[in-house]
Amino acid sequence: MAAEHARCHPCSFLCLDCGHGWDGTYDIDMTVDEHGRISPVYHLDGREFPRCPTCKSLEIRTVRRGRISSAHPRMP
């Protein structure tokens, strides 16, 4: 597996479970597996992200800044 490290531009994160959104500039480790699938792992202050700080869900999407005000939580 190949891995690269990059500094992310400021972005927003959105929890698909509870609808919570937050902003940050994250370090990203990009890993490419043997099938060519790219897996990003986000880090902030040495902690792995994204995990929703409100509900601890892993169902997170990265969106451009300013886009989370129009998002809605997933319906049960």
Residue, then its C-alpha position, 0 to 999 in steps of 0.5 A: m500500500a502506498a501512503e501520502h501525507a498532505r495538509c488539507h485546505p480548510c473544509s467542513f465536515l457533516c455528520l450524516d446521522c445527527g446533522h452536526g457540522w463543523d469546520g477545520t484544517y486537517d492533516i490527511d493521510m491518503t492510502v491506496d490499496e492494491h485495488g487502487r481504492i483511495s482511503p483518506v484518514y483525517h487527523l486533527d491534533g494527533r487524533e484520528f478523524p472524522r468522528c462526529p463530536t456530537c454523536k460519535s458517528l463515523e458517517i461523516r462527509t467532507v464538504r466545501r466550506g459554507r455548504i453545511s447550512s443547507a444539509h439535513p440529518r438522515m431520516p430514521 
